[in-house]
């Protein structure tokens, strides 16, 4: 009964802390927004993909070298303002692929939607600039930033409230459990095993 009573009290305390942590003030939202400006940047992104492999090619190594040279040449042309959709079509034709190449439009992306390496390279670009040729698992990739902006506070408000609330709950739970020590009760469990 005592254990059940303590568990019920602990559950009630946790629920109360969760409720309190969801109450985030406008000042806390403003502070978080200003402290984390990189989290709220967004780019309108395009991507030119040059496949590294073609299973129909007689020499895989030669195909990959050709693809890499083609990627470098296409990157230079993209940097001089040529249309990525046209370059993507030319790329697929030059490599002997049949069918429609993938769209170059990636849409809007934030930093956390990409790997850290790609994210750093992309967000260092200004609108209109293209990245160096990135080497990914199955292809060479060239990114182009069409636009860049900082998301308005109102648009990311719910996201900030969730993050601040989570941090407040973690801090509150940490302050409660910080001084808790666990001791082995030999009367109840028996002697502690050397394995543990």
N, C-alpha and C positions, 0 to 999 in steps of 0.2 A: 504493500500500500504506500509506503514511504517513497519507493522508487517511482511508482505511478504518479504520485503527487508531485515529485520533483520534475519528472519528465513533462507533466502538464504545465507546470510553471515555466519550465524552459521553453516549451513550445509557445506559450503565451508571450513570453519575453521576446522571442524571435519575431513573432508576428508583429508585435508593437514596434520593434526596431525596423522591420521591413516597411511598415506604414510610415514611420517617421523619416526614413531615408528617402522615400518617394517625394517628400515635400522639399522641393528645391526652389530656392528664391531666384528672382530675376538677377540679383547681384552675383549669385553663384554661377548662373548660366553665363552672364557677361564675362566673369573672370575666367571661366573655363574656355570660352570662345577666344578670348584674347591670349591665353596661355598656350593654346594649341593651334596656331594658325595653319600649320602644314596639314593637319588632319582635315581641314575644310577647303582645301584647294581641289579643283576639278579641271580636267582637260577634255577637250573634244578631240578625239584621237582617230587617226587613220593608220593602217598597217599594210605594208607590202610584204608578202610572204614568198620566199624563194625556197622550194623544197630541196632538201639535200639528197634525196634518194628517188630513184625511179626503177622499180623492179624489172622494167622492160629493157633497161639499159644493159648492154653487154659488159661494161666495165664500171662497177660501182664507184671505185676510187676516182676514175677519170670524170665520171658524171658529177661527183661532189666538187671536184676542182673547178669544173666548168660552171657549176651553180654558184660557187663562191666568187668567181670572176664576174659573172653576170650580176650578182648582188651588188658588188662594188660599183660596177658601171651604172646600174639602175639607181643606186644611192646618189651618185653624182648628178644624174639627170633629175632626180627628185629634188635635190638641193637647189637646182637651177629653175625650179618651178614647174616642171612637167607634171601632168596629171597622173596621180597614182593609179587610177582605174585603168588608164591606157597602158601604163608601165606593167601593171599586173597581167594584163592580157598578153602583152609582148613577151613577158617572162615565161608564161605557160607555153606559148607557141615555141619559143626558143628552146625550151627544155623538152619539147615533144609531148606535152600533155594534151589530151583531147578533152573537150568539155569546157564547162564554164568555170573560170577561176573563182576563188572566194572573193567576197566583197572586201574592199579595203576599209570600209566604214566600221569602226569599232564602237563608236558612240562616246558617251561621256564616261570618264573613268576617274576614280579617286585613287590615292596612293595605295590604300590597303587592298585594292582590287588587282594589284599586280605584284610580281615578286619584287623584293627590295632593290635588287640590282637594276631591273628594268624601270622601276618607279623612279629611282634617283636620276637615271639617264633621261627619262621622258620629262620629268618635272623641271629639269635644268634647262629645257628648251623653251624658246619664246615662240609665240604663234607664227606659223609659217616655216619654222625650222624643222629639219629632219635629223634623226639620230644617226649615229654610226651604225654599221651593220652589226646587229646583235645575233649571236649564235645560240640558237635554242636546240632542243633535243632533235627535232626532225627537220628543221628549216633554218634559213637565214632570214632575219626580219629587219625591216626598216620602218621606224615609226615617224609619223609626221603629226605635229601638234597644229590643229586648225584654230583652236581658241583655248584660252586659259582664264579661269576666274576663281574668285573666292566665293564660296557659297554663302548666301545671306543667313544671318543668325536665325531668323524665323524658320527657314527651311530645315535647319539642323537642330532646332530646339528640342524635339523629342529624343533625338539621339544623345544630346548633351544631358538631358534630364536623366536618362537611363544610366549613362556613364557616371555622372556625379552621384546618383543614388546608390549605385553599386559600390563606389568608393566609400561613401558614408557608411553603408552597411558593413563593409569589410572592416573599417576602422572601429565601428561600435562593437562588432563581435570580437575583434582582436583585443580591445581594451578589457573585455569580460574574461577572455580565456588566457590573457597574458600571464596571470599569476597562478594558473592552475597547474598543479603537479600531479603526475600519475604515479602511484605507488603500487607495487605488487602485494596483494593480500594473500600471504601464505596460508592463513587459516581457511580461506575460501577456495583458492586455486591450488594450493599445495606448493612445494618448493619450485622456484623458477628453474627452468631448464637452461643448460649452458648454451643451447642453440640460439636462444633469444638474447 
